[in-house]
C-alpha cells in the first residue's frame, strides 16, 4: 500500500524526532518518584505499532538512561497490517501481534506501565467504511473517531500509576462532542497537553496535533500546557516539557491546575493565556452552569429582565439551514444564469461585517437550481470533478422555509472570527449554502424590544468574538464553518431599552457607511458601537488596559477594489 493510500486510511508515519520526544515525555512522567529498579521492569504497549517507530524510540531513550538491553517481553506492539508488523519485528526488539487491538487482539487489562501510540486518524463518518468499523461501533456502543476508541481503551490497558501518551488531533480539547472524553481524561489525571508545530507531519492532516499524558498517580500534580504551533519542528528533539525549556519565540508553556478545566464550559482544555483566564473567570462558570436543557428555548417563554444573563439561544434562533450540495455541486451551483430558471444564491463570500453584497465578484457561485432532481444510478462528482462513490444526492439542512424569511441575519466564520450581517429579501428569495448560518430574534425577544440590528452588533463585536474564540479554542486556525453549538451557548446580557436603541442606531450607521465604502465614517461609528458593547462583555481587566476600537476590524476594504466598484449592498 503506497503512502497516499495509507493517508486516506488515516495512517501517518511518526517522524523519528517526534517519536523520541514523545517517548521522553512518557518516561519522564512515569519515572517521577520511581527508582531505576522500577524503570528496569517497565512494560510498554503500542496498540497501533505500525513499523515500530514509537517502541524503538522508547528503547533508545531507555538505552540513553543506561537501561539497555531489556527483555523483548517488556515491549508489545499490535497492528492490523501484517506487512507493517513484519517490518517492526525486523527493526525493534519486542513481541508483536497482528490483529485489531480494539477487538480480537486486545492486550490484557492493567498490563502496561506506559501505553504510547499514534493511532490512525479516521473520523466517525468514515468509520463504517473500515473492515472492522461496524464491529467497533457495536463494541463501544457509539460512533466516534478512531483515536477516541484507542484512548479510552488505553486508559484500561495502563496499570494504576501508569502513563498514556498519544499523538491526537488537537481538536479534542474543545470540540463539543468530545466533552465526555475530556472529562474522562481529567478524571484520570491530565499531565501534559501540547499543540504541535504545524509542520510536524508532512502533507497528512491538520497540524494541530496534540500530545497528552494521562497518569493516575498524579491527581494532585499540575498540568503542563505547551503551545508549539508556531515553533520550528527542529525544536522538538531538545524540548523537555517536564524540565528546563530552551528559549524559543515560537514556544509558550504554562503550568496549570487541571481543576480549572473541570470547571470550564464543557470541560474545554484551553491554553491558559491571560485572555482565556479572564474569560473563564467572568463567564466560564456561568456558561458551565447552564444545563443542556436550559441552553434550549424554554416552553414557558423568556423572562425579559434587563441585566440578566441567558444563552443566546434563549433570545434568538440560530440554525444551519443551508443547501448541502453533497456530490451535486456542479449540477446545483452556477456562476452565471445563462437563461436558465435559477434562484439567487448567497455564500460566505457574499457576507461581510454588517453588510451583504449579493453581486460580490469574489463569490464563485451566485445562482442555484433548487428544482434539480438527482438521477438514480448516476455517480456524483466531488471536489475537483473527481468521481464520487455514491449516486447523485443533495439535501436541505433544516427547514427550507427559513430561506423565505423577509429579514434574517447571515453568519459566517472568517478564520477564527464571526462575521454577521442583516439581509432583507426585498421580495426576491435568496437561498444560502452550508457556508452560512442563519439567525433571527425569537418572538418573545422582539416583543420585549430586541432588534435585528442589536443582534448583528452583538455577533460582530470584538468582545463576543473573544468569547467565541475562548469556547472554540481555534485562534490562529483557519476554520470553514461555525460551531453552532458554541454559538447558541454564547452568554447574552439582556439589554435595557435605551441600550437597544443606542446600539441599533450605531449599527445602522455602520451598515450604511460600509455599504457606501465610507471608511472614515465606518471606523468612527464602529468605535462608538464597540465601546457600548465592551462595557458589558469585556472582563474588567481588559477594559482598563485596551483603548476603544483597538480590535475593530476594517470592514470597507475587505471585499477589495473590484467590489467597491461593482457590489450592491443587499439591504
Order of alpha helices (4+ residues) and beta strands (2+ residues): alpha-alpha-alpha-beta-alpha-beta-alpha-beta-beta-alpha-alpha-beta-alpha-beta-beta-beta-beta-alpha-alpha-alpha-beta-beta-beta-alpha-beta-beta-beta-beta-beta-beta-beta-beta-beta-beta-beta-beta-alpha-alpha-alpha-alpha-beta-alpha-alpha-alpha-alpha
